Amino acid sequence: MGLGKIFIFSVFSGFSFAFSYRTSGDTSDVGFTFVLLNQLSQTGDSQTQAMIMVLSIIVTVFFIYSLARFIGQIYEQRLAGIIIAVLGFSGSFLILSSSQQQTIFIIFGVILWITGIVVAILLKKHQA
């Protein structure tokens, strides 16, 4: 996994974390996915519920495996991997967790993303 893949995975991790942070509040903040899964589990028969549970377990195991590989790749890249992962994660978290009235956080998140992309490109050219 190169620096670009580290950046992309950290961006998606930031989105995931911010999404779970936002949906842990009141019931009005619960996302569409949670409402859909809740409806399926309440209205579905036992086979549907079992299928949802098995799919959730498979996705969770895959994510844990991917996360372990991600941490290993950051360790291989040392400081550059840490910097790029922090920039991608922080940018995503700021963008998703800010409200529409707080455009400065959205702009700052995009700036963090751009910085992460530039650092990844420059370090890739330097390593080659």
C-alpha positions in Angstrom: 0.0 0.0 0.0 1.5 3.3 -1.1 1.0 6.7 0.3 -2.0 7.3 -2.0 -3.8 4.3 -0.7 -3.0 5.3 2.9 -4.5 8.7 2.2 -7.7 7.2 0.6 -8.2 4.7 3.5 -7.7 7.5 6.1 -10.3 9.7 4.3 -12.8 6.9 4.4 -12.0 6.1 8.0 -12.5 9.8 8.8 -15.9 9.8 7.1 -16.9 6.6 8.9 -15.8 8.0 12.3 -17.6 11.3 11.8 -20.7 9.6 10.6 -20.8 7.3 13.6 -20.1 10.3 15.9 -23.0 12.3 14.3 -25.5 9.4 14.5 -24.8 8.6 18.1 -26.9 11.6 19.3 -30.7 12.0 19.3 -33.0 9.9 17.2 -33.4 12.8 14.8 -29.7 12.4 13.9 -29.8 8.7 13.1 -28.7 8.0 9.6 -30.6 6.3 6.8 -28.6 3.1 7.0 -29.4 2.6 10.7 -33.1 3.2 10.0 -33.1 0.7 7.1 -31.3 -2.0 9.1 -33.6 -1.5 12.0 -36.7 -1.8 9.7 -35.2 -5.0 8.1 -34.6 -6.6 11.4 -38.0 -5.7 12.8 -40.1 -6.7 9.7 -37.9 -9.4 8.3 -38.3 -13.1 9.0 -35.6 -15.1 10.9 -33.7 -15.8 7.6 -33.4 -12.2 6.8 -32.2 -11.3 10.3 -29.7 -14.1 10.1 -28.5 -12.9 6.7 -28.0 -9.4 8.0 -26.1 -10.7 11.0 -23.8 -12.8 8.8 -23.2 -10.0 6.3 -22.4 -7.6 9.2 -19.9 -10.1 10.7 -18.2 -10.5 7.3 -17.9 -6.8 6.7 -16.6 -6.3 10.2 -13.9 -9.0 9.8 -12.9 -7.5 6.5 -12.7 -4.0 8.0 -10.6 -5.2 10.9 -8.2 -7.0 8.5 -8.0 -3.9 6.3 -7.4 -1.7 9.3 -4.5 -4.0 10.5 -2.9 -3.8 7.0 -3.4 -0.1 7.0 -1.6 0.3 10.3 1.2 -1.9 9.1 1.6 0.2 6.0 1.7 3.4 8.0 4.4 1.8 10.1 6.4 0.9 6.9 6.1 4.5 5.6 7.1 5.9 9.0 6.6 9.7 9.4 5.2 10.2 5.9 2.5 7.6 6.5 1.5 9.1 9.8 1.3 12.7 8.3 -0.8 11.6 5.3 -3.1 9.5 7.5 -3.6 12.3 9.9 -4.3 14.8 7.1 -6.8 12.6 5.4 -8.6 11.5 8.6 -8.8 15.1 10.0 -10.0 16.6 6.7 -12.8 14.1 6.4 -13.8 14.4 10.0 -13.9 18.2 9.8 -15.9 18.2 6.5 -18.5 15.7 7.7 -18.9 16.9 11.3 -19.3 20.6 10.5 -22.7 22.1 9.8 -23.5 24.1 6.8 -23.2 27.3 8.8 -19.6 26.5 9.6 -18.1 26.8 6.2 -14.6 27.6 7.6 -14.3 24.0 8.9 -15.3 22.6 5.5 -12.7 24.8 3.8 -10.1 23.8 6.3 -10.9 20.1 5.8 -10.5 20.5 2.0 -7.2 22.3 2.6 -6.0 19.4 4.8 -7.0 17.0 1.9 -5.1 19.0 -0.7 -2.1 19.2 1.6 -2.2 15.4 2.1 -2.4 14.8 -1.7 0.5 17.3 -2.4 2.7 15.7 0.4 1.9 12.2 -1.0 2.8 13.2 -4.6 6.0 15.0 -3.5 7.2 12.1 -1.3 6.4 9.6 -4.1 8.5 11.6 -6.5 11.3 11.9 -3.9 11.3 8.1 -3.2 11.4 7.2 -6.9 
